[in-house]
């Protein structure tokens, strides 16, 4: 089998049709960057083989295009010398077509013929699987050995049994096993779950047992209602006794009268308590006022004595202040003389240092001028590049917007092509020039008609072809709108085509690189981290240079204006020594002046403190005298004493009243106890009324349920339900016995089949051995009955799971290659497709794998999909490419 063509339309990222160009026999390599669509091509190839065209399952959803549409996949291949074409369209307008030479199959017939050709079996309602799932290796699957399902194992068994059928007898065992499995399927599924028929019987048994339990519960409820009804009748008679109700009402009236009397005593007690509180507060105020007047008279006498003592101390403090003032004047004169000497020494040091610094500053100014000139030249180049960039409007944002508009035009064209009417013309040789389409010679081959077209056949007549108008106008409008939007976007920047815009964008990118280079140079020279700071930094450098030059000029002018020195000038060290001596003299004079100043401040502070304290004491004396006079004028002392006597009498009268009321309350029950008794009896009467109502309702409900149960014939229903449950349980037990017997027979046959399978695994090992021997010298393979490679021996036995990821991937690829070789030898369709495999192999093993794949490609077709073009260049196979097409092309 050789794939010759793969076409994809509306599959994931491919909204428009594309074709895998260059397919042929032998080794085929599709090398393309990441996200170019390689994995999408393989997913489409696997889907068209294993998924029914009517499917709406998850594999179909995985194919849906990003821009909307119905996935459409076509595959051309050769099989036994004849050309074949497989085409499926999923979703809206789904179809399935299989052409094998002159035969054509459509719909479900095509699906069945396809499954038979590629030896696939159904694993769900819409999906099939087989050994082909191991030969079409998607990205990431190459690291593990292929898990084989029923059809995959059957294909390998058919390959291995081809020459030893008569010896092993596995066909008869497989037929018997299939018959047993079909019989067990009546009781359980392939995964061991209960079958639908068995579940129905179990549910029927559960329903019968549930009905018996329900009827038993109803019977128990009936007995409970009969017993409870007698109890309710007795309680209702007790609760409705009128004599008991009359006694409760009389007790409640007596308690309410006692409560009213106690509340009157509480009001009297509260009034007496308020009178006592007022009398006590008045007494406390009067006592506090008397104490305050006594304290204030004592304070006045104390302040008068303190002021008399302070007057003698003020004279001594005045003499001490005069002495401190004279010492301070003498110390300040000494400090001024020392400061003048120090200033003369500093002037001499400044002149000596200035002459030495002037020469150094002249060299520094020259260096700064040279650095500024370089930065200024770089800034001029940067401004020129920025000016050129500012007149180029085609930037990255515009190109992204342009890309969206172009994509909208392509999508509108694709939707119009998808809805177009298909016309395919095949003309006889002598019919050329006699058939016309829209006034032009009719082309041979398929055509897509999106507008009303006219077909003229000379000598026959004129035919008008009208495409479906349901969406035609909307599609034309959408396409015109998209093209108009594209023209408007191009006109914004003065471009006539997309290519011209891309050219201007490239010119802008070149200008941006020039701006970036000039900006980096200026940033390095001016020591800034942001391009926006260059201008400010350049101005600051210019300003700083001008200031340095002006300062240097002023320093030179200042030196010229200095008076001529008289006598020899000291050097720098001598001048600094003279300055240090003068400074020490200044510090000594300043320290003496500080000591005298502190003494002066302390003398003045003591004098000011004494005067301020005397003034405060005099003010306090005046304030105390004024307050005492106001208090006496407001209420003289005799009046205050009389008010205190009246307050004491009022307090004694209130205390006597409280004692009388307390004596009366001791003879009665507490008010809270009486109120609680009233509340309890009111609640009891309310609960009694509610209990009578509830018991009456309960009596009626139970009587109604008893009459209803007696009328339904509950005992007869219970006996019938128990008989039905016993019958269903017997049938279930018989089914379980038969299922256990079939399971035992199936296990026995599987054991026999496994024993026979181990005898014919040698052909599989022989098919894989050459490739493994080329990669691993002197290797021996171990294969289990599930056709999985479990270990290999290289001087010692090694488990597959203990090998590195790269080695396990190489082994998994060689196992798949062995499966393909077996299918090819049996004459069944076989190719091998690997997506991004062997990327973890070292260079030496990769060369050996290239040799193995090249050798296998001489017998069957091998297709490699990779993003590492340089790594797979030594293979020298057919180089494939993904080529966009105007429309999906069906072979004629």
C-alpha positions in Angstrom: 0.0 0.0 0.0 1.3 3.4 -1.0 -0.2 6.8 0.0 -0.1 9.1 -3.0 -2.2 12.1 -1.9 -3.6 13.6 1.3 -6.0 16.6 1.2 -7.3 18.4 4.2 -9.9 21.2 4.5 -11.5 22.9 7.6 -9.4 20.8 10.0 -8.2 22.7 13.1 -5.7 25.4 11.9 -6.3 24.6 8.2 -9.4 26.6 7.3 -8.6 26.6 3.6 -7.7 23.4 1.6 -4.1 22.1 1.8 -2.3 19.1 0.2 0.6 17.0 1.3 2.8 17.4 -1.8 5.4 14.8 -2.9 4.0 11.5 -1.4 5.4 8.3 -3.0 6.9 4.9 -2.3 9.8 4.4 0.1 10.9 7.0 2.7 9.0 10.3 2.9 10.0 13.2 5.2 7.8 16.2 6.1 10.1 18.7 7.8 8.4 21.9 9.0 8.6 24.3 12.0 6.5 23.9 15.1 2.8 24.7 14.7 3.0 24.3 10.9 0.3 21.6 11.0 2.3 18.3 10.9 0.4 16.7 13.8 -2.9 18.0 12.3 -2.2 16.0 9.1 -1.5 12.8 11.0 -4.6 13.3 13.2 -6.7 13.8 10.1 -5.2 10.6 8.5 -6.0 8.5 11.6 -9.5 10.0 11.9 -10.4 9.3 8.3 -9.5 5.6 8.8 -11.0 5.0 12.2 -13.9 7.5 12.7 -17.3 7.2 11.0 -18.4 10.2 9.0 -21.6 10.5 11.1 -19.8 10.8 14.4 -20.3 13.7 16.8 -18.0 12.3 19.5 -14.9 13.9 21.0 -12.5 12.9 18.1 -14.8 14.8 15.7 -14.7 17.8 18.1 -10.9 17.7 18.1 -10.9 18.2 14.3 -13.2 21.3 14.2 -11.5 24.3 12.6 -10.7 27.4 14.6 -12.7 29.6 12.2 -15.8 27.3 11.9 -16.7 24.8 9.2 -17.0 21.0 8.5 -13.8 18.9 8.5 -13.1 17.4 5.1 -10.3 14.8 4.5 -9.3 12.9 1.3 -6.7 10.2 0.9 -5.4 8.7 -2.3 -3.5 5.4 -2.2 -2.6 2.4 -4.3 -3.5 -1.2 -3.3 -2.6 -4.3 -5.3 -1.9 -2.3 -8.4 -5.2 -0.3 -8.4 -5.8 3.4 -7.5 -8.0 4.0 -4.5 -9.6 7.2 -3.1 -11.0 7.6 0.4 -13.0 10.7 1.2 -14.9 11.7 4.4 -16.7 14.9 5.4 -17.8 15.3 9.0 -20.4 17.5 10.6 -22.8 19.5 8.3 -23.2 17.7 4.9 -21.3 14.6 6.0 -20.4 12.0 3.5 -18.2 8.9 3.1 -16.8 7.6 -0.3 -14.4 4.8 -1.1 -13.2 4.2 -4.7 -11.3 1.0 -5.3 -10.4 0.8 -9.0 -13.8 0.8 -10.9 -15.8 0.0 -7.7 -17.3 2.8 -5.6 -18.8 2.6 -2.2 -20.8 5.4 -0.4 -22.0 6.0 3.1 -22.2 3.1 5.5 -21.2 0.6 2.8 -18.0 2.6 2.4 -17.4 2.4 6.2 -17.9 -1.3 6.3 -15.6 -1.9 3.2 -13.0 0.3 4.8 -13.0 -1.6 8.1 -12.7 -4.9 6.3 -9.8 -3.7 4.1 -7.8 -2.4 7.0 -8.9 -5.1 9.5 -10.5 -2.8 11.9 -13.2 -3.5 14.5 -15.7 -1.3 16.3 -14.8 -0.1 19.7 -17.8 2.3 20.0 -20.8 3.3 18.0 -18.7 5.7 15.8 -15.1 4.6 16.2 -13.0 1.6 15.1 -9.5 0.4 15.9 -7.0 -2.2 14.9 -3.3 -2.7 14.2 -3.3 0.6 12.3 -3.5 2.5 15.6 0.0 1.2 16.3 1.4 2.2 12.8 0.1 5.8 12.8 2.2 7.1 15.7 1.1 10.6 16.9 3.4 13.0 18.8 4.4 11.5 22.3 3.1 8.0 21.5 6.5 6.8 20.3 7.9 6.4 23.8 5.6 3.5 24.7 4.9 0.1 23.0 1.5 0.1 21.2 -1.4 -1.3 23.3 -3.2 -3.8 21.1 -7.0 -4.2 21.2 -9.0 -7.1 19.8 -8.6 -6.3 16.1 -4.9 -5.5 16.5 -4.2 -8.8 18.1 -6.3 -10.6 15.6 -4.3 -9.1 12.7 -1.0 -10.3 14.2 -2.5 -13.7 14.9 -3.6 -14.0 11.3 0.0 -13.1 10.2 1.6 -15.7 12.5 -1.0 -18.4 11.7 -0.6 -18.0 7.9 1.9 -20.9 7.6 1.1 -23.0 10.7 -2.7 -23.1 10.7 -3.0 -26.8 10.4 -0.4 -27.5 13.1 -1.7 -25.4 16.0 -5.4 -25.6 15.4 -5.9 -22.1 16.8 -8.6 -21.3 14.3 -11.0 -23.9 15.8 -10.1 -22.7 19.3 -10.7 -19.1 18.4 -14.0 -20.0 16.8 -15.1 -21.9 20.0 -13.8 -19.0 22.2 -15.8 -16.5 20.0 -18.9 -18.6 20.4 -18.5 -18.8 24.2 -17.7 -15.0 24.4 -20.9 -14.3 22.4 -22.9 -16.5 24.8 -21.3 -14.8 27.9 -22.2 -11.4 26.3 -25.8 -12.2 27.2 -24.8 -12.0 30.9 -21.9 -9.5 31.0 -19.9 -7.0 28.9 -16.3 -7.4 27.7 -15.1 -5.4 30.7 -16.9 -7.8 33.2 -19.9 -5.5 33.9 -23.4 -7.0 34.0 -25.3 -7.0 30.6 -28.4 -5.0 30.0 -30.6 -8.2 30.0 -29.1 -9.4 33.3 -29.5 -6.0 34.8 -33.2 -6.0 33.8 -33.7 -9.3 35.6 -31.8 -8.0 38.7 -33.8 -4.8 38.7 -37.1 -6.8 38.4 -36.0 -9.0 41.4 -35.1 -5.8 43.4 -38.5 -4.3 42.5 -40.3 -7.5 43.7 -38.4 -7.5 47.0 -39.0 -3.8 47.4 -42.7 -4.3 46.9 -42.8 -7.1 49.5 -40.9 -4.9 52.0 -43.3 -2.0 51.3 -46.4 -4.1 51.9 -44.9 -5.5 55.2 -44.2 -2.0 56.3 -47.8 -1.0 55.5 -49.0 -4.0 57.6 -46.8 -3.0 60.5 -48.1 0.6 60.2 -51.7 -0.7 60.3 -51.1 -2.6 63.6 -49.4 0.5 65.1 -52.3 2.7 64.1 -54.9 0.4 65.8 -52.9 0.4 69.1 -52.2 4.1 69.0 -55.9 4.9 68.3 -57.0 3.5 71.7 -54.3 5.5 73.5 -55.3 8.8 71.7 -59.0 8.3 72.7 -58.0 7.8 76.4 -55.8 11.0 76.4 -58.5 13.0 74.7 -61.1 12.1 77.3 -58.7 13.1 80.2 -57.8 16.5 78.5 -61.5 17.5 77.9 -62.6 17.3 81.7 -64.6 20.6 82.4 -64.1 20.4 86.2 -60.3 20.5 85.8 -60.6 23.6 83.6 -62.8 25.5 86.1 -60.3 24.9 89.0 -57.4 26.1 86.9 -59.2 29.4 86.0 -60.1 30.1 89.7 -56.4 29.7 90.7 -55.3 32.0 87.9 -57.7 34.8 89.1 -56.5 34.6 92.7 -52.8 34.9 91.6 -53.5 38.0 89.5 -55.1 39.8 92.5 -51.9 39.1 94.6 -49.7 40.3 91.8 -51.6 43.7 91.6 -51.1 44.2 95.4 -47.3 43.4 95.2 -46.9 45.8 92.3 -48.3 48.7 94.4 -45.8 48.0 97.2 -43.0 48.0 94.6 -44.1 51.5 93.4 -44.1 52.9 97.0 -40.7 51.4 97.7 -39.3 53.0 94.6 -40.6 56.5 95.6 -39.1 56.2 99.1 -35.8 55.0 97.6 -35.7 58.1 95.3 -36.4 60.4 98.4 -33.5 58.7 100.3 -31.1 59.1 97.4 -31.9 62.8 97.0 -31.4 63.5 100.7 -28.0 61.6 100.8 -26.7 63.5 97.7 -27.7 66.9 99.3 -25.9 66.0 102.5 -22.8 64.9 100.7 -22.7 68.2 98.7 -23.0 70.3 101.9 -20.2 68.5 103.6 -17.9 68.8 100.6 -18.7 72.6 100.4 -17.7 73.1 104.1 -14.4 71.1 103.5 -13.6 73.2 100.4 -14.0 76.5 102.3 -11.7 75.4 105.1 -9.0 74.2 102.7 -9.1 77.5 100.8 -8.5 79.6 103.9 -5.4 77.5 104.8 -4.0 78.1 101.3 -4.3 81.9 101.6 -2.3 82.0 104.8 0.5 79.8 103.3 0.9 81.9 100.2 1.2 85.2 102.2 4.1 83.7 104.2 5.9 82.5 101.0 5.8 85.9 99.3 7.3 87.6 102.3 10.3 85.2 102.2 10.9 85.7 98.4 11.5 89.4 98.6 14.8 89.1 100.5 16.2 86.6 97.9 15.7 88.9 94.9 18.4 91.3 96.0 21.2 88.6 96.1 20.3 87.3 92.6 20.6 90.9 91.1 24.3 91.3 92.3 25.2 87.9 90.8 23.8 88.9 87.3 25.9 92.1 87.2 29.1 90.1 87.8 28.3 87.6 85.1 27.7 90.3 82.5 31.2 91.8 83.0 32.9 88.4 82.5 31.0 87.8 79.3 32.2 91.1 77.7 35.8 90.3 78.4 35.6 86.7 77.0 33.9 87.9 73.7 36.7 90.4 73.0 39.3 87.6 73.4 37.4 85.3 71.0 37.1 88.0 68.3 40.9 88.6 68.3 41.6 84.9 67.9 39.1 84.6 65.0 40.8 87.4 63.1 44.2 85.6 63.3 42.6 82.3 62.1 40.9 84.1 59.1 44.3 85.5 58.0 45.8 82.0 58.1 42.9 80.5 56.1 43.3 83.2 53.4 46.9 82.2 53.0 46.0 78.5 52.7 43.3 79.2 50.2 45.7 81.2 47.9 48.3 78.4 48.0 45.7 75.6 47.3 44.0 77.7 44.6 47.1 78.0 42.5 47.7 74.2 42.7 44.0 73.4 41.8 43.8 75.8 38.9 46.2 73.8 36.7 44.3 70.5 37.5 40.9 72.1 36.6 42.2 73.3 33.3 43.0 69.7 32.2 39.6 68.4 33.5 37.6 71.0 31.5 39.4 70.0 28.3 38.5 66.3 28.9 34.9 67.1 29.5 34.7 69.2 26.4 36.0 66.2 24.2 33.4 63.8 25.8 30.6 66.3 25.2 31.5 66.6 21.6 31.3 62.9 21.0 27.9 62.7 22.8 26.6 65.6 20.8 27.6 64.0 17.5 25.7 60.7 18.6 22.6 62.8 19.4 22.6 64.3 16.0 22.7 60.9 14.4 19.9 59.7 16.7 17.6 62.7 15.8 18.2 62.1 12.1 17.2 58.4 12.5 14.1 59.3 14.6 13.0 61.8 11.9 13.3 59.1 9.2 11.3 56.7 11.5 8.5 59.2 12.2 7.4 59.4 8.5 7.0 55.6 8.3 3.4 54.7 9.4 3.5 51.0 8.8 4.4 49.6 12.3 3.9 46.3 14.0 0.4 47.2 15.4 -0.7 48.1 11.9 0.6 44.8 10.5 -1.3 42.9 13.2 -4.5 44.7 12.2 -3.8 44.2 8.5 -3.2 40.4 9.2 -6.7 40.2 10.9 -8.3 41.9 7.9 -6.5 39.7 5.4 -7.5 36.6 7.4 -11.1 37.8 7.3 -10.9 38.1 3.5 -9.5 34.5 3.2 -12.2 33.2 5.6 -14.9 34.9 3.5 -13.5 33.4 0.3 -13.3 29.9 2.0 -16.9 30.1 3.1 -18.0 31.1 -0.4 -16.1 28.3 -1.9 -17.6 25.8 0.6 -21.1 26.9 -0.4 -20.4 27.1 -4.1 -22.1 24.8 -6.6 -19.8 22.2 -8.0 -19.7 21.7 -11.8 -17.5 19.1 -13.3 -17.3 18.8 -17.1 -15.8 16.0 -19.2 -15.9 16.8 -23.0 -15.3 14.5 -25.9 -12.5 15.4 -28.2 -14.8 16.6 -31.0 -16.9 18.7 -28.6 -14.3 21.4 -28.1 -15.6 24.8 -29.0 -19.3 23.7 -28.8 -19.8 24.2 -25.0 -19.6 27.6 -23.5 -19.7 28.7 -19.8 -20.6 32.4 -19.2 -19.5 33.3 -22.8 -16.2 31.5 -22.6 -15.2 27.9 -23.6 -16.2 25.6 -20.9 -13.1 24.3 -19.0 -12.5 20.7 -18.4 -12.5 19.5 -14.8 -14.3 20.6 -11.6 -15.5 24.2 -11.3 -16.9 26.2 -8.3 -19.9 28.5 -9.2 -20.7 31.2 -6.7 -23.0 33.3 -9.0 -25.7 32.6 -11.5 -24.0 31.0 -14.6 -25.1 30.2 -18.1 -24.1 27.0 -19.9 -24.6 27.0 -23.7 -24.3 23.8 -25.8 -24.2 24.5 -29.5 -27.0 22.7 -31.3 -28.6 21.7 -28.0 -29.7 24.7 -26.0 -28.9 27.1 -23.1 -28.8 26.1 -19.4 -28.9 28.5 -16.4 -27.2 27.3 -13.2 -28.4 29.1 -10.1 -26.4 28.4 -6.9 -28.4 28.2 -3.6 -29.5 31.7 -2.7 -30.1 31.0 0.9 -26.7 32.2 1.9 -25.2 33.4 -1.4 -26.1 37.1 -1.0 -24.8 37.1 2.6 -21.5 35.5 1.5 -21.1 38.0 -1.3 -21.8 40.8 1.1 -19.4 39.4 3.7 -16.6 39.0 1.0 -17.2 42.6 -0.3 -17.2 44.0 3.2 -13.9 42.2 4.0 -12.3 43.4 0.8 -13.5 47.0 1.4 -12.1 46.8 5.0 -8.7 45.6 3.5 -8.7 48.6 1.0 -9.5 51.1 3.8 -6.7 49.7 6.0 -4.2 49.9 3.1 -5.3 53.5 2.2 -4.6 54.6 5.8 -0.9 54.2 5.1 -1.0 55.0 1.3 -0.3 51.4 0.2 -1.9 49.7 -2.9 -1.2 46.1 -1.8 -0.3 43.9 1.1 3.2 43.3 -0.4 3.8 47.1 -0.5 2.7 47.4 3.2 5.1 44.5 4.2 7.9 46.3 2.3 7.3 49.5 4.1 7.1 47.6 7.4 10.6 46.1 6.7 11.9 49.6 6.0 10.5 50.8 9.3 12.1 47.9 11.1 15.5 48.9 9.6 15.0 52.5 10.7 14.1 51.2 14.2 17.3 49.3 14.4 19.3 52.4 13.4 17.5 54.4 16.1 18.2 51.6 18.6 22.0 51.6 17.7 22.3 55.5 17.9 20.3 55.5 21.2 22.6 52.8 22.7 25.7 54.8 21.8 24.2 58.0 23.4 23.1 56.1 26.5 26.6 54.7 26.9 28.3 58.1 26.5 25.9 59.9 28.8 25.5 57.1 31.4 21.7 56.8 31.3 19.4 53.7 31.4 16.4 55.0 29.5 16.3 56.4 25.9 13.9 59.1 27.0 16.6 60.5 29.3 19.2 61.2 26.6 18.1 64.7 25.7 17.8 65.8 29.3 21.2 64.2 30.0 22.8 66.0 27.0 21.4 69.4 28.1 22.6 68.7 31.6 26.1 67.8 30.3 26.1 71.0 28.2 25.0 73.1 31.1 27.5 71.4 33.4 30.4 72.0 30.9 29.4 75.7 30.5 29.4 76.1 34.3 32.8 74.4 34.6 34.3 76.6 31.9 32.7 79.8 33.4 33.9 78.7 36.9 37.4 78.2 35.5 37.3 81.6 33.9 36.2 83.2 37.1 38.9 81.4 39.0 41.5 82.8 36.6 40.1 86.3 36.9 40.0 86.1 40.7 43.6 85.1 40.7 44.5 88.1 38.6 42.7 90.4 41.0 44.6 89.1 44.1 47.0 91.8 45.7 50.6 91.1 45.3 52.2 89.1 48.0 54.6 90.8 50.3 57.7 88.7 51.1 58.1 85.0 50.5 55.0 82.8 50.6 55.0 79.6 52.7 54.4 76.3 51.0 51.2 74.2 51.5 52.4 72.3 54.6 53.6 75.5 56.4 50.4 77.3 55.6 48.3 74.4 56.9 50.4 74.3 60.2 49.9 78.1 60.7 46.2 77.6 60.1 46.0 74.7 62.6 47.7 76.8 65.4 45.3 79.7 64.8 42.4 77.2 64.9 43.5 75.8 68.3 43.7 79.4 69.7 40.2 80.1 68.4 38.9 76.9 70.0 40.5 77.8 73.4 38.9 81.3 73.3 35.6 79.9 72.2 35.6 77.3 75.1 36.4 80.0 77.7 33.6 82.2 76.2 31.2 79.3 76.4 31.9 78.7 80.0 31.4 82.4 80.9 28.2 82.4 78.7 26.8 79.4 80.6 27.5 81.1 83.9 25.8 84.3 82.6 22.7 82.3 81.4 22.4 80.4 84.7 22.5 83.7 86.7 19.8 85.3 84.5 17.7 82.1 84.6 17.7 81.9 88.4 16.7 85.6 88.6 13.9 85.1 86.0 12.7 81.9 87.6 12.5 83.6 91.1 10.5 86.6 89.6 8.2 84.3 87.7 7.5 82.1 90.7 6.7 85.2 92.8 4.3 86.5 90.2 2.5 83.1 90.0 2.2 82.9 93.8 0.8 86.5 93.9 -1.8 85.5 91.2 -2.7 82.3 93.1 -3.3 84.4 96.3 -5.5 86.8 94.5 -7.5 84.0 92.9 -8.1 82.1 96.2 -9.3 85.3 98.0 -11.7 86.1 95.1 -13.2 82.6 95.0 -13.7 82.5 98.8 -15.5 85.9 98.8 -17.8 84.6 95.9 -18.7 81.4 97.9 -19.5 83.3 101.1 -21.5 86.0 99.2 -23.6 83.2 97.4 -24.4 81.3 100.6 -23.1 82.5 104.0 -21.8 79.9 106.5 -24.9 80.0 108.9 -27.3 79.4 105.9 -25.2 76.4 104.8 -25.3 74.9 108.3 -29.1 75.2 108.5 -29.5 73.4 105.1 -27.3 70.6 106.3 -29.6 70.0 109.3 -32.7 69.8 107.1 -31.1 67.3 104.8 -30.3 65.0 107.7 -33.9 65.0 108.8 -35.2 64.1 105.2 -32.8 61.2 105.1 -34.0 59.7 108.4 -37.7 60.0 107.3 -37.0 58.1 104.0 -35.1 55.3 105.8 -38.1 54.8 108.1 -40.5 54.5 105.2 -38.3 51.9 103.4 -38.1 49.9 106.6 -42.0 49.8 106.9 -42.4 48.7 103.2 -39.7 45.9 103.7 -41.5 44.6 106.8 -44.8 44.3 104.7 -43.1 42.5 101.8 -41.5 40.0 104.1 -45.0 38.7 104.9 -45.9 38.2 101.2 -44.6 35.9 98.4 -42.0 37.5 96.0 -43.5 39.3 93.0 -41.3 37.3 90.5 -42.6 34.0 92.0 -46.3 35.1 91.7 -45.7 36.3 88.1 -44.0 33.0 87.2 -46.9 31.1 88.6 -49.4 33.1 86.5 -47.3 32.6 83.4 -46.9 28.8 84.0 -50.7 28.3 84.5 -51.5 30.4 81.3 -49.0 28.3 79.3 -50.5 25.1 80.7 -54.0 26.1 79.7 -52.8 27.0 76.2 -50.9 23.7 75.8 -54.0 21.8 77.0 -56.1 23.5 74.3 -53.4 22.7 71.6 -53.2 19.1 72.9 -57.0 18.6 72.5 -56.9 20.0 69.0 -53.8 17.8 68.1 -55.4 14.6 69.6 -58.6 15.2 67.7 -56.8 15.5 64.4 -54.6 12.4 65.1 -57.7 10.4 66.0 -59.4 11.3 62.6 -56.1 10.5 60.6 -55.6 7.1 62.2 -59.3 6.1 61.8 -59.0 7.1 58.1 -55.8 5.1 57.5 -57.3 2.0 59.2 -60.5 2.1 57.1 -58.4 2.6 53.9 -56.0 -0.4 54.7 -59.0 -2.7 55.5 -60.6 -1.8 52.1 -57.4 -2.4 50.0 -57.0 -6.1 50.9 -53.5 -5.7 52.2 -53.0 -9.4 53.1 -53.9 -10.6 49.6 -51.5 -8.1 48.0 -48.6 -9.2 50.3 -49.1 -12.9 49.5 -49.1 -12.2 45.7 -45.9 -10.1 46.0 -44.0 -12.8 47.9 -44.9 -15.4 45.3 -43.6 -13.1 42.4 -40.3 -12.3 44.3 -39.6 -16.0 44.9 -40.1 -16.8 41.2 -37.8 -14.0 40.0 -35.1 -15.1 42.5 -35.2 -18.6 41.1 -34.7 -17.4 37.6 -31.7 -15.2 38.7 -30.1 -18.1 40.4 -30.4 -20.2 37.3 -28.8 -17.5 35.2 -25.9 -17.1 37.6 -25.2 -20.8 37.4 -25.1 -20.7 33.6 -22.9 -17.6 33.6 -20.4 -19.2 36.0 -20.2 -22.3 33.8 -19.5 -20.2 30.7 -16.9 -18.1 32.5 -15.0 -21.3 33.5 -15.2 -22.6 29.9 -13.9 -19.2 28.6 -11.0 -19.3 31.0 -10.1 -22.8 29.9 -10.1 -21.9 26.2 -8.1 -18.7 26.9 -5.4 -20.7 28.7 -5.3 -23.1 25.7 -5.1 -20.3 23.3 -2.3 -18.7 25.3 -0.4 -21.9 25.2 -0.8 -22.2 21.5 0.1 -18.5 20.9 3.4 -19.0 22.7 4.3 -21.6 20.1 3.9 -19.3 17.1 5.5 -16.1 18.4 8.7 -17.1 16.6 7.7 -15.4 13.3 7.1 -12.1 15.2 10.5 -12.3 16.8 12.1 -13.2 13.5 10.5 -10.1 11.9 11.8 -7.8 14.6 15.2 -9.4 15.1 17.2 -7.9 12.1 16.3 -4.3 13.1 17.1 -4.9 16.8 20.4 -6.7 15.9 21.5 -3.7 13.9 20.9 -1.4 16.8 21.8 -3.7 19.7 24.6 -6.1 18.9 23.9 -9.8 19.9 20.5 -9.0 21.4 17.8 -11.7 22.2 14.2 -10.6 22.4 11.5 -11.7 24.8 7.8 -11.3 23.6 4.7 -12.1 25.7 1.4 -13.5 24.6 0.0 -10.0 24.1 2.7 -9.3 21.5 4.5 -6.8 23.7 8.3 -6.8 24.0 9.0 -7.4 27.7 12.8 -7.7 27.8 16.0 -8.2 25.9 19.2 -9.9 26.7 22.6 -8.3 26.0 25.1 -10.3 28.0 22.5 -10.2 30.7 18.7 -10.0 30.9 17.2 -6.4 31.0 13.7 -5.3 31.8 12.3 -2.7 29.3 11.0 -0.4 32.1 14.6 -0.1 33.5 16.0 1.4 30.2 16.4 5.1 29.4 13.6 7.2 27.7 15.6 7.4 24.5 16.2 3.6 24.4 12.6 2.8 25.2 11.5 5.1 22.3 13.9 3.3 19.9 12.5 -0.1 21.0 8.9 1.1 20.6 9.6 2.3 17.0 11.3 -1.0 16.1 8.4 -3.0 17.5 5.9 -1.0 15.3 8.2 -1.5 12.3 8.1 -5.3 13.0 4.3 -5.2 13.0 4.3 -3.4 9.7 6.7 -5.9 8.2 4.4 -8.8 9.3 1.4 -7.1 7.6 3.4 -6.5 4.5 4.5 -10.2 4.3 0.9 -11.3 4.6 -0.1 -9.0 1.8 -2.2 -6.7 4.0 -2.1 -2.8 3.8 0.8 -1.5 5.8 2.6 1.8 6.2 4.5 3.4 9.1 4.0 7.1 10.1 6.1 8.7 12.9 5.4 12.2 14.3 8.4 13.9 15.9 10.0 10.6 17.0 13.6 9.7 17.8 14.5 13.2 19.0 16.1 11.7 22.2 18.5 9.4 20.2 22.3 10.1 20.2 24.0 10.7 16.8 25.5 7.2 16.5 22.3 5.3 17.2 20.4 7.8 15.0 22.6 6.9 12.0 21.9 3.2 12.7 18.2 3.9 12.9 18.4 5.8 9.6 19.9 2.7 8.0 17.1 0.5 9.4 14.3 2.8 8.2 16.0 3.1 4.8 16.1 -0.7 4.5 12.4 -1.0 5.6 11.4 1.7 3.1 12.5 -0.6 0.2 9.6 -2.9 1.1 6.9 -0.6 2.6 6.1 3.2 2.8 7.6 5.1 5.8 6.5 8.7 6.5 8.5 10.8 9.1 7.1 14.1 10.4 9.7 16.3 12.2 10.6 19.8 13.1 14.4 18.9 13.2 15.1 19.2 9.4 18.9 19.4 9.8 18.8 16.2 12.0 17.0 14.1 9.4 18.8 15.5 6.3 21.1 12.3 6.0 18.0 10.1 5.3 17.8 11.4 1.7 14.1 10.5 1.4 11.3 12.2 -0.5 10.9 15.7 1.0 7.2 16.6 1.4 5.6 20.0 1.8 2.2 21.4 2.7 0.8 23.3 -0.3 -2.4 25.5 -0.1 -5.0 24.7 -2.8 -7.8 26.8 -4.2 -10.3 24.0 -3.6 -10.6 20.4 -2.5 -9.8 18.2 -5.6 -11.5 14.8 -6.1 -9.8 12.5 -8.5 -11.9 12.0 -11.7 
